Amino acid sequence: MAPNLYVRHAVGSRLLLDCQRDELPFEIIPQEGKWRIVIGNVHRDTYELLDSNGKELNLFVVNNREKSTEKDWYYASDYPELSYSDEDKTVTIVVDSKMGYEG
């Protein structure tokens, strides 16, 4: 099974985005102590929801393996950089923290 990206609200863990459910491609690009997360095919209203909750965003990449589940938690220590491209319908979120664990 392919990895999935979930974007959740930090308080109450409300699910704001589920890339697998919503069939949204995503890519994570490491950059000098930061991670650039690019999500495709996103409607502007979804970006506005993410942007309005920016300080409280937690991003989780879950990779289900045969005998275990690997999870990476991405978050910003202060406020993530968020941007939207109307042309490409992509959301870009840049964060500076990552924690990996198995669950």
Secondary structure as GFF3:
##gff-version 3
##sequence-region A 1 103
A	DSSP	beta_strand	4	9	.	.	.	ID=ss1
A	DSSP	beta_strand	15	18	.	.	.	ID=ss2
A	DSSP	beta_strand	26	31	.	.	.	ID=ss3
A	DSSP	beta_strand	34	39	.	.	.	ID=ss4
A	DSSP	alpha_helix	44	52	.	.	.	ID=ss5
A	DSSP	three_ten_helix	54	56	.	.	.	ID=ss6
A	DSSP	beta_strand	57	64	.	.	.	ID=ss7
A	DSSP	beta_strand	69	75	.	.	.	ID=ss8
A	DSSP	beta_strand	81	85	.	.	.	ID=ss9
A	DSSP	beta_strand	90	95	.	.	.	ID=ss10
A	DSSP	beta_strand	97	102	.	.	.	ID=ss11
###
